[in-house]
Amino acid sequence: MNAAAPFFGDIAEGPEGGYALWLKADDGVRLRAVHWPKDGARGTVLLMPGRTEYCEKYGRTAAEFAARGLATFAIDWRGQGLADRLAEPALLGHVEAFSDYQRDVRAMVAAAKAEGVAAPFFLLGHSMGGCIGLRALYEGIDVKAAAFSAPMWGIYLAPHMRPVAWGLSNLGSALGHGARFAPGTKTETYVIADPFDDNMLTTDPDMWAYMVAQAEAQPELTLAGPSLGWLAEALRETWALHRMPSPKTRTITFLGTCERIVDVPRITDRMSRWSAGTLSMIEGAEHEVLMEKPAMRGKVLDEMVQFFFE
C-alpha cells in the first residue's frame, strides 16, 4: 500500500471520504494522488490535470462526478502540486523530458489498481493532461473511454512567434539554461498575478474565487511560468503527436469557443480524423470548461458521463 500524503480537503470541497497517497515513479520521483471514492461507483475517472494544477483544484469536479455515480482518482504530476519539484525556484514549471510524464501515468494506474478503485477506468485529461493522456492512449492505458478538456495538442502562439519559441527554447536548453523561466512568462501563479477581468481560464467569478482561495491558503501547491526546457519538450511532443494517426479509443473532447491558451486548429484537426471521436464546442467558455459557469459545467459533465456509458 502507498503511504498517506497531505490532503487539503477543506479547500478542495470534494465529496466525503477523499484522501491522498504518495506514489513513486520508476525513476524515483515522488508523486501524489488523491482518491475520492464513491459507494457503488459505476467506475473511476483517472483525472490528469493541466500544467500548474494540483489534485485539490478538482474537488468540486469530483463532487460532480460523484453525483453522477463515478469515483475520481487524480494526480500531481512531477514538478507541480506536492510532487517533487525538479528545479529551483519551486514555482518554476520544469520537466526533463515529456516522456517522463508516462512514468507518472504508469505509477498512477498501478496505485489506482492497488487501492482497488472502482472499475472500469475512464481517462479525463485537461490541457497539458490532455497531451499526456493522448500519449498514454498510444502507450496502451487500459480505459473504457477518454475525455479531453481543452487538450494541449498544440500551444497557441502568434504565427510570428512560433519560430522564436522553437529557437529560444531549444537553444536555451542546449546551452544549459533549460531550467530557467521562458521569456515573457510570469514568476507568480496566474490567479494571484492577474485579475478576474479578461482572464483566460473562466467566465465564472465564483470558480475564479475558488482558485484564488486555494492559491492563497496553500501556496505550496501552486506553480508559475514554464521553463525553457519544458517549452522545448512541449513543442516537440505536441508536434510528434500531431503527426500520428488517431487512437481507436472512444473519445469526446470539449473546447470553449473563447479558447486562448491551446492551439484550436490542432484540436479541430485531430478530432476531424478521429473516427471514434466527438468534438463538443461550449459556447462562451474559456479554457477551463470544467470550472465555468454552472450551466456550462453541467452540460459538459452530463455529456461526458453519458458518453462514457454509451
N, C-alpha and C positions, 0 to 999 in steps of 0.2 A: 504493500500500500504506500501511496505517496504521503509525505508529511504535510500537516496542516500549514497553511500560509495565511498571512494577514488578509482580512477581508473587511471592507468598509461598507457594511450593509446599510448603514444609516443614510449615506449619500447616494447609494445605488437605487434605493426604492424599488427593489425587485420583489419577487414572490417570496413567501416564507420558506425557510429551510436552505437558503443559499449558503455555500461555504467555498473556501479557496484551498488549493493544493499547490505545493511546489512540484515542479516537474524538472527533469534533466534531459536535455537533448544529448544525442550520442557523441557530441564533441565536448560535453561537459558544461555547456551554458545552462544556467538555471532560468527556468521559465515559471510562469504562474498560470493556473487555470481556475476558473470559477464554475461551479455546477449549481444550477438552480433546478432541483428535481421537481417532478410533478407526479402526484399519486395517480396511478392508472394512465400514465402518459402514453400517447399513441406513437411516440418516437422522440428523438432528441435532435435539436438544431445544433450543429457544430458551427459556432459563430466565430468568424475570422474578421477581427476589427481592422480598421484602416490605420495608416501611419499617424502617430501622435496619440492613439486611443488606448484604452485600458478597459478591463472587464466591467468595472462598475458603471461605466458610461452606458452600458446596455441593460441596466437593471430594469428600467421601465419597459424596454423591448421584451425582456424575459417575462415580465408580468403579462404582457400582451400575448405572448406565445402560450403561457400557462393557461390563460383564459380560453385559448383555442385548443387546449389539450396536449401541448408539447412542452417537454423539458428543454433546457438550454445549457450548453457547455461551451464556455468562451475561453479565450487565451490571451495572455500578454505576450506578444512577440518579443524575441530578443531585442534589446536596445530600447525598450519602452515599457510603460507601466511599472510593475515591480520586478520584472525580469531583469537579468543582468544588463547593465548599461555597458556598451562596448567602447566608449571613448569619453574623453573629458572635453568640455563640461558635460555634466549629466543631462542637460537639456538638449544636447546635440543629438539629432536623429541619425545614427550611423549603423551600417552593417558592412561586413567584409565582402560578402557575396550574396546575391539574391537566392542562390541555390541553398544557402544555409537555412532559409525560412522553411524549406521542405523537411529539414531535420526537426524543426519545431512542429510541423504538421504531424509527422510520424509520432513524436512524443505526445502530442495532443490526443491522437486517435488511440494510442496504446493506453493512455491514462483513462480515457473515457471507457474503454473496454474493461480495464482493471477495476474501475468504480462500479461497473455493472449498470451503466446508464441505459435508459430505455432505448431499445431498437424499434424500428430502423433509424439510421442516421440520415440527416439532411444537411447539406452544406449551405451556409449563408456567408458570403464574402462581401464586405463593404470596402470600396475604394482600393487601397493597397491590398487589403484582404481579398479583394476580387482578383487581383493579379496572382497572388499566392494561391488562391483557390482554383483558378483556371489551371495553373501548372499542376496542382495536386490532382485534378481530374486526369491529366495526361499521365501522371505517375500512378494512377490506379486506385485512388482513395475510394473506399467502399461506402458509397452513399446511394440512397434510392433516387434522389433528385437534388438539383442545385438551384440556388437563387443568388443573384448578384444585385447589389445596390451601388449605382454609380461606379462600376468597377474601373480600376486604374489599368486599363488595357492600352493606355497612352496618357501622357501628361499634356494638359493644354499649354501650348506655347505659341506666341505670335510667330508667324512664318519667318520673320527676320531674326527671331531669337533662337530658332531651332539649331542652326549650325553653331551659334555661340554657346548654347548649353552643352551640346555634344563636345565641342572643342575644349571648353573650360573644364568640364567635369573630368574628361579623360586625361587632359594634360595635367590638371591638378593632382589627380590620383597617381599618375606616372611619376610625378616629381615628389611624391611622398606627402602631399597635402590633402589626402583623401578624407582625413578626419578633421576637416575644418568646415565651418559653415559655408554653404554655397552662397555666392554673392547675391545680394538682394533679398535674402531670407531673414526672418525675424529670429532674434535671440530670446524672445519670450513666447509663451504659448499663445496661440491665436486668440482664444476667447478672453484672455486677460489684456492682450496688447491692443485689440481692436474693439470698437463699439458695435452694438447690435445693428445700427443703421447701415444698410448696404453690405452686411456680412454675407459671405458666400456659402454658409452652412445651412441656415434655416430661416424661414419667414415667421416662425413661431416665437414670440418673446418669452413664453413660459419655458420652452425647451432650451432656449439660449440661457435663461437664468439658471436652469438646472445644470448646464455645463459649466457656467461661471462659478456656481456654488461649489461644485465638485473640485474645480481647479483651485479655488481659494482654501477649501477645507483640507485637501490633501495634495499640495503642490508636487510632492514626490512622484505622483502618478503621471505628471504632465511632460510634454515634450515641446520643443520649439522647432526651428527650421532644420532641414536635412543637411547632411554633409555632402561635400563634393563627391565622395565615394559612393554614398547612397544614390545620388542623382545619376552618376555614370552607370551604376548597376541597374537602376530602374529603367533608364533609357534603353539599355541593351536588352534587358529581359522583356520589356513590352514590345520591342521590335521583333525579337525572336518569336514571341507568342503570336504576334500579328501574322507572321508568315506561315503559321501552322494551320492545318485543317481543323475544323471544329470537332470537339469530342462527341461521342454518341450519347452522353448523359442527358436526360431530360432536364431542361434548364429554363428558368424565367429570369429576365433582367429588368430592373426598374431604373428609370432615369428621369430626373426632373427636367422640365422644359427650360429652366433658368440655369442649368449647369454651367459652372465657370471654372472648375478645377481640373477635371479629367477631360480627355480628348473624345468629344462626342462622335466625330466621324469614325474613329476606331471602333466604338461600341456599335454604332449602327451597321457598320460593315461586317463586324463579327456576327451579329445577330441575323443579318440577311443571309448568311451562309451557314447557319446552324439549323440543320433540318429538324432537330428535336428541341429547338429553342423558340422562346416567345419574348418579344420586347414590349414592355408596358411603359408608356410615357405618362408622367404625372404632371398635369398642368399646374404651372405656377410654382413648382417645387425647386428648391436649391439642391445642393449636393447631398444633404443628409435626409433622404426621403423617409427614413425610419425615425427621424426626430423633427418632422414637420408638424404642421397644424393637425389637430385630431382627425379631421375628415380625410386628409391626405394619408396620414399614417394608417388609419383604419382601412382605407381602400387597399393600400399596399399589403398589409398583413392578411386581410381576408383573401385577397387574390393569391398571395404566396402560399398560404396554408391549403387553400383549395387546390392549387396546382400540385402541391406535394402529394396529395392523396388521390389524384385523378388516375 
